[in-house]
Amino acid sequence: MRIVPGLIALALACAAAPCWAQSTIAKIPFDFTVNNLTLPAGEYSIEEAMEGIQAVRSTRGDFLTAFALAYPTVVNRAGLAQLVFRKYGDKYFLAEFWTPLNGDVIAFRKCRKERELVISRVVSGLRVDRVAVLARVR
């Protein structure tokens, strides 16, 4: 009977493998913020860590990872893999992840740092721009 729990664990691990195996890679040319964590420019993978939570990981092997709540909003009809950022002056915040894998556009919630910047932007008149960075599926 000890074999059965082992087989169940193996089956669960294999079922979860495709979710982890499919990630999207993007080279981000600027520092950016995800869930109040500012990450340096570089190459990052983005994948679903668990339902409703996206993991943004550095591909340099330095274990730099940000987790963020995200939710599907609309269908990605363009079929592009890309990350979309909200830009306030020289500060970038991850806003959306367009995934061609399941056709979703995943939206990220505004973090505390971004909400504070939005309040100051209203006072200072700072513009908000949207910047897209193309990605590739691995």
SVG drawing of the C-alpha trace seen along z (x, -y; Angstrom):
<svg xmlns="http://www.w3.org/2000/svg" viewBox="-12 -69 35 71">
<polyline fill="none" stroke="black" stroke-width="0.4" points="0.0,0.0 3.0,-2.4 3.4,-2.4 0.0,-4.0 0.7,-7.3 4.0,-7.4 2.3,-6.9 -0.3,-9.5 2.5,-12.0 4.2,-11.2 1.0,-11.6 0.4,-15.0 3.9,-16.1 3.6,-15.1 0.3,-16.8 1.8,-20.0 4.9,-19.8 3.3,-21.3 2.3,-24.4 5.9,-25.0 7.4,-23.9 5.6,-26.6 7.1,-30.0 7.6,-33.2 10.9,-34.9 11.4,-38.7 14.5,-40.9 13.5,-44.0 15.7,-47.0 14.8,-49.0 14.3,-48.6 10.7,-47.8 8.5,-47.1 6.2,-44.1 4.3,-43.9 6.4,-46.6 9.7,-44.8 11.9,-46.7 13.8,-44.4 16.9,-45.4 16.9,-45.4 17.6,-41.9 16.1,-38.8 13.0,-37.4 10.7,-34.5 7.0,-34.8 4.8,-31.9 1.9,-30.9 3.1,-29.9 -0.4,-28.9 -3.9,-29.9 -4.1,-33.7 -0.5,-34.2 2.2,-34.9 6.0,-34.5 8.4,-36.8 11.9,-35.3 15.3,-36.4 17.0,-34.0 20.4,-34.8 20.1,-32.1 20.3,-34.6 16.9,-33.5 15.4,-37.0 11.7,-36.4 8.6,-38.5 5.1,-37.0 2.0,-39.0 -1.7,-38.6 -3.0,-38.7 -6.3,-37.9 -7.3,-37.4 -9.1,-40.4 -9.6,-40.0 -8.7,-37.6 -5.3,-38.1 -6.6,-38.2 -3.2,-39.3 -1.5,-36.1 1.6,-38.0 3.7,-37.2 4.5,-40.5 4.7,-42.3 3.1,-45.7 4.3,-48.3 2.8,-51.5 5.5,-54.2 5.4,-57.3 8.5,-59.5 11.4,-57.0 9.5,-54.4 8.0,-51.3 5.3,-49.0 4.3,-45.6 0.7,-46.0 -0.2,-43.1 1.2,-39.8 -0.1,-38.8 0.2,-35.1 -0.3,-33.3 -0.4,-29.9 -4.0,-30.2 -5.0,-33.5 -5.3,-35.5 -4.3,-39.0 -3.3,-38.8 -3.6,-42.1 -1.5,-42.9 -2.9,-44.8 -1.4,-48.2 1.0,-47.8 1.3,-50.3 4.3,-52.0 2.4,-52.6 -0.7,-53.8 1.4,-56.4 3.0,-57.5 -0.5,-57.8 -1.5,-60.1 1.6,-62.3 1.2,-62.2 -2.2,-63.8 -0.6,-66.6 2.4,-67.0 0.7,-66.4 3.1,-63.5 1.9,-61.6 1.3,-57.8 2.5,-56.0 2.2,-52.3 5.3,-50.5 5.3,-47.0 8.2,-44.6 7.9,-41.6 8.6,-38.1 9.1,-34.6 7.6,-31.3 10.0,-28.7"/>
</svg>
